[in-house]
Amino acid sequence: MARLSSFLSRWACAPPLLLLTLHAAGQSSIASYNGVHAIVGARIEVGDGRTIEKGTVVIKDGLIVAVSADAAVPRGAEVLDGKGLTVYPGFIDAYSTKGYTAPAAPKSTVTDPNGDIANYASAFMRETVRTGIHPEARVTAGLALAEDQLKGYQSSGFTTALVAPTGGDMPGLTALVNLSGRSLRECVVLPMACEAFSFGGNSWGDSYPSSLMGHIAQLRQTLFDAQWYAQVRRCFDAGASKRPPMDESLDALQPVVNGRIPVAFDADSSLQIGRAIDMSAEFGMKLLIAGGKEGWKRIDDLKRTGTPVLLSLAFDKEPGAKPEGNEPKGGDAPAKSEEPENPVKVAERKRLYDERLKNAAALSAAGIPFALTTKGNPTPTAFMDNLRKAVKAGLTKEAALRALTIDAAKIFGVDRQLGTIEAGKTANITVLSSDFLDPKTKVKMLYIDGRKIDPDAPKATPTFRFQFKGEGGN
């Protein structure tokens, strides 16, 4: 009896918050997010060629748990009526330079006892010489997708994107992220998808490297240094006395030179693609071509090496096309004093333009693996317009959908999670009002990691279900 009295006394003195928590736990009427959704009666494009004309997709705890014509809807599921709608695997942008803000580069902590490095030719490049070489930089350290960028992606049906850094020959590590707008902890699919490489673009000036040859030399020397670093490390670990230097850049390149993660080489022209293939062969790197606008000129090389292409569909304005009606009218129109352009030159530019439109179809026909990217397009909407042009130029609808979904997932090694609508996969799903190539189609709903997102819904103001006004409360 004394023990019971003591227990009741302690219970009576329990903190109010604890009492409220225990009470609430026993209330079945309190709403809670159970993560269960069902899309019922929709046309389902599985993503691997199969289609369910009228079926149900069931989502629970962020995963697809059932998809079939007769899947049962669990009790308590939040149901989306799919009548007249088409369900697709979430679209994947295979290469985007939007959404990353590089942190300010720290001042070098390297001290050079030889003073003027310009007069001292080291066998191996030092940290102080590597301009634009930052393979240790990670997109996850500066991922910052603005709300309008997320909205643009979501309104075009994208649920996932490979975000890549820019600037320099080795700007850093890319990351594959879900476009939910949630924290890094929840949205990152692959924190180290591949290293981004380039030949410096057109950023050639007075300082080193100031030419294409300089950029190529810097890339090769850095990769040679990474191989040397690996050899010194192996010898030291085996008992040698020579200690490897502390070098974050060379350390970050170890997964590249030993083939564990691929390099995404920013290469559009035929010459750039050829250089990237040659350099990857020289250093034994796994290669992805990012851009590949002239991939049709390198079909044989791409096929021989089995190199996937993260294909840009950024097309210039069609040569000889009529103005789109944005020119000044009436007395505001400027007088045209220029000579008419040479029709032979216009015809050649038109031929090249048509070849680029057919690029995706040519890669597909040759059996070269490729995914699609918004790279070079101002908006995801512009990308979708160009995708329709590529399909009109010969790319099949099936190949286009695969390049947006399962083929992209396979290239990045995440096809166990993404790319098709199958039980056990992450619930990244795009629900459209009609076919994905229909110019009038609208995104009715997205599910990203199983969470429902309506791109057209106004931004919600955070509210609190419970407020505790006690000591230390507001």
N, C-alpha and C positions, 0 to 999 in steps of 0.2 A: 504493500500500500504506500509505503514511504517513497519507493522508486517511482510509482505511478504519479504521485503528487509532484515529485521533482520534475518529471517529464512534462506534465501539464503546465507547470510553472514556466519552464523554459520555452514551451510552445507559445504561451501567452505573450512572452517578451520578444518574440521573433520580430525582426525588422519588417515594416509594412511592405517594402518592395518584395521581400521573399514571400510573404503571405499572398500578395497579389499574383506573383509568378506561379506559385503552386496552385492557386485558385484558377488562374487562366488556363493552366495546362490541362485541367479537367473539363474545360468547356468546349463542347463540340461545335458550338455556334460561332466561335470566333473564326473569322476568315483567315486563311493562310495560303501562301503560294505553294501548290503541290507539284508544279511543273508538268502537268498532264494536259496535252492538247490533242485534238483530233481534227483532221481536214477530211470532210465527208462528201462523197459524191462528185469528186473532181476527176478530170482527165490527168493521169499521172505519167509523165515522161521519166522513166527510171534513170535514164542517162547512159545506158549501155546498149541502146537500140530497142529495148522492150517498152511497150506502152500498155497501160491499163486504162481502158476507155472510161470506166466509172469505178473509182475505188476509194479507199480510205487509208490515210496515213496516221499512225498513232505515235505520239511523242511523249516520252517520260524522262524526267531528270536529264534533259539535254540530249537524249539519244532517241533515234528512231527504233521503236520496239515492234512495230508491225506495219506492213504495207501489202494490201491485197484488195481484191474486189469485195471480199466479205469480212474484212477485219472487224472485230468487235470493238465498240467504243467503250472505254472504261467508265465506270461510274465516277462522276465528279469532274470529267474532262471538260475543258473549255473547247467548244466545238465551233469550227469555221465551216459554214455551208459552202461547199465547193461547186455548186451547180453553175455550169458555164465557165468555170475557171480551169486553168492548166497549171499543174504543179511540176516544177523543175528542181533538180539539184541546185544549190546556191552557186551563182556564177563566181568564177575566180579570175581576178586580174593578175596575170602572171608576172607583171613588172611595172611598178609605179614609183616615181620619184617624189610623189606628194605625201605629205604627212610626216616628214622627218625634219627636225631642226638640229643641225650639227652643233654640239657645244663648242664654246670658244677654245681654240687650240692652246694648250698650256705652253708656257715658255720652256724651251729645252733646258733640261738640267745637266746636259752633257758638257763637260769641260774638255777642251782640246789642248793638251800640253804643248802641241806643236804650233799653236797660235793660228796663223793664217792658213785656213784649210785649202785655199785656192792654190797654194804653193806646195801642198803636201798630197801626193797621190797615194792613198791607202789601197791596199789590195781588196778591201771590203768597204762598202759605203757605210758611212757613219750616220747616226741619227740626224746629225746636223745638216747632212747633204740631201736627205730624202724629201724633196718637195712634192707634196700631194700624195705621200705614201702613208696611209693610216689604216692598214688592214685590221688593227685592233679595235677601231671604232665600231660601236654596235648601234644599229637602228633602235634597239630596245632602250637605249640610254637617252634617246631624244625623240621618241615617237610622240607625235602631237598632231593627230588628225583633227582639223577644225570641224566645227559643226556643219558648215556648209559643204565641206568635202565629204563628210559622212553621208549627208543628205543626198548629195549628187550620186554617190555610189549606190546607196540604198534605193533611190528612185529609178535606177537602171537595172536593179536586180542583183547587184553584186553583194556577196556576203563575206568574201575573203580576198585579200590582196597581198602580193609580195611587195613590201616596201623597201626600196633601195636608196642608199645614200648617193650623193653626187659630189663632184669636185675633186680633181686630181686623178692620178692613174690607179690608185688603190684606195677608194674612199671609205671602204669598210664592209661590215657584215650586214647582209640583208636579213629581214625577218618576215615570216609568213604570219599574218594576223587576221583574225576575224573582225569584221567591220561593225561590231556591236556598240562601240563607244564605251565599253566597260574598261576596267582596270587592266594593266599589263598582265597581272596574275591570271585573269580570266580570258583575255582575248588572244594571247600569243599561241599560235599553233606550233611554229618552229622558230626558236630564237636565233638560230644560226643556219639559215637555209642555204646560203652560198655567199662567197666573196664577190664583191663588185669590182670589175677591172675596166679600164678604158685606155685608149691611146691619147688621152688628153684633149679630145675633141678638137676645137680650133683655138684652144687657150695657149697660143704660142706667143711669147713676148721676148723681152730682153733678158730675163733671168732664166737660169737653167731649170728644167729643160725647155729650150726655146725653139725646138723643131720636132718634127715627127721622129727623126732619128734619135733625138734626145729622149723622147718619151719611151721609145722601144728599148733604148739602152738602159734607161732607168728601171723599167720593168724587169728586163732580163737580169740585170745586176742584183736587184732585190731578191729575185727568185734564186739566183746562184748563192746569195748570202744565206737564204733560208735553208738551202741544202747543206751548206757549210756548217750552219748553226746546228742542224740535226746531227751531223757527223760528230761535231765536238761534244754535243750532249751525250750521244751514245758512248763515246770513248770515256767521257768523264764518269758516266754511270757504271762503266765496266772497270773503273779503277784508275784511269789516267789522271795525271796531275793538272792538266790544263783545264781551267774552269771556263765554261761558256759565259759570255757577257750577259748581263740582264738587258734584254732587248724585247720590248713588248711587240713590236712589229714583226720581227722574225719568229717570235713564239706564236703569234696569231696565224702565221702562214704555214705552220706545221700541218694542220689538217688539209691544206691545199696541196702541198708538195708530196704528201703521202696518199693523196687520193680519197680522203674520207669525206670531204665536202667539195662540191663543184665550184667553178668560177663562172660567173655570168659576165661575159665580155660584151660591153656596149659596142656593137658593130653593126652598121647599116649597109655600107657599101660593099661591093664584091671584094675590093682590096682589103678592107678591114676584116671581113669574115675570113679571108685567106690567111691574114697575119695571125688572127686569133687561133685558127686551127693549127698553124705551124708552131706557135709558141706553146700551146697546150701539149702538142706531141713532144716537143723538146724537153719539157719539164714533167711530163707524165701526169698532167692535170685532167680532171674531169671537166668537160666544157659545156656551157650553155651559151648560145648566141642570143643576146638581148637586142632586139630591133629587127635585124635581118631583112631590111626592105629590099635588098637585091639578092635574097636567098636563091631566087630562081636562076641566077647566074652561077651558083655554086652547088647545084643539085648533086653532082657527082661526088664532090668533096664531103658534103654533109652526109650523104648516104654511106660513103666509104668509111667514115669515122663514126657513124652513128650519133652525130651531134644533134641534140634537140634544139629547137628554136623557140624563143619567147617572142612571138611575132607581133611587130607593130603594124597597125592598120591606119597609120597616119598618112593620108594621101594629100598631095598638093592639089591646088585648084586645077580642074581639067583644062588643059591648053585649048584655046580657041572657044571656050564656053562663053555663052552670052552673059552679059552683066546680070546680076541678080536683082536689079531695080533699086539699088541704094544710091545711085548717082544723082547729083543735083539736077533739077529740072528747070526748063524755061530759060530765063535770062541768067540764072546762076551757073549754067553749065559752061565749063571752060572750053575755049576753042581748041580743037585737036590739030596741032601743027606737026605731030610726028608722022614719019613715013610709015606706011603699012608694014607690018612685020613680014619677013621673008616666009612665004608659005612652006618652003622646004624645012625650015627650022621648026615651024609650028607642027608640021606633020611628024618630025622626029620626036619632039617632046610628047606629042600625043601617043606615039608608039610606046615610048618608055612609060608613060602614065598607064596605058592599058596593061603593060607587062606587070606593073606593080599591083594593079587590081587583081591580076591573075596569079600573083605570087602564092597566096595561101592555097589555091587550087593546085598549083604545080607541086608544092611541098606535099600536099595530101596525096596526090596521084603517085608521087615517088615513094611514099611510105615513110617519109621523114617525120618523126614525132615533133609536134609543135603545140604550143598553147598560145592564147591570145592576150595581148596587153593593151592598156590604154596609153602606153608610152607615145608621146608626141601628139596626142589629142588634147584639146583644151578642156574637154569635159567628157564624162562617161556617155552622155547623150550623143556627142559627136562621134564617139567610138562606135556606138550602136548603129548610127547612120552609115558609117564606113563598113561595118560588118555586113549590112544589107547589100552594099555595093560589091563586096567581095563575093557574096553568094550569087549575086546576079552575074558576076564575071566567071562563075564556074565552080566555086566551092560548094560542096553539097551541104544541105541543111544538117544532115546527121554529123558530118565532120565538124561543122561550125559549133554544134552543141557539145560535142565531145571535147573540142579544143577549149571551150569555156568551162568545162567541168572535169570529167574523169581523166582526160589526157593531161590536163594541168596538174591534177592531183598525183598522177603517176610520175610525172617528171620530177616533182618535189618529194616523192616517196611518202605521200600521205594518203594514198588511195584506200588504205584500210579505214581511214576516218571520213574522207570527203570524196565527192565526185559523183556519187549515185545515191538514189533513194532506196536504201536497203536496211533491213533490221540489223542493229548493232552499230550503225554508223552515226557520227555526230549529226544532229538535227539542224543542218544548214540547208534551208529550203526557200525557194522563190516561188511565189504564187502570182501568176499573171492573169489578166483578163482575157487574153487570147494567145496566139502563137508568139514565141519570143522574137520572131522576125517581122511581125506585123508592126508597121510604123505607128499604129494607133494603140498598141497594147499598153496597159498600165500595170504597175506593181500594186496588187491588192494587199499583199501581206508578205512579210519576211519572217523566217524563224532562224535565228542565229544562236548556236549553242542551245537550241531548244526554247529560247525566249522570243516571244512574239513582238514584232516591230512593225508598226504602221508608218511608212515613210511620209504619209500625208497628214498624220496627226500632229496637232500643235504641241510644242514642247510643254511637258507637264511641270507644274510647280511642285517641288517636294513638299509633302505634308507628313505629319507625325500622327500615327494612330493613337498613341498614348503619350501623355505628358505628366511627368512626375514633378510636383511643386513641393519640394521639401527642402531640407537643409542642402545648400549648394545648388539648388535648382534655379531655373530662370523664370 
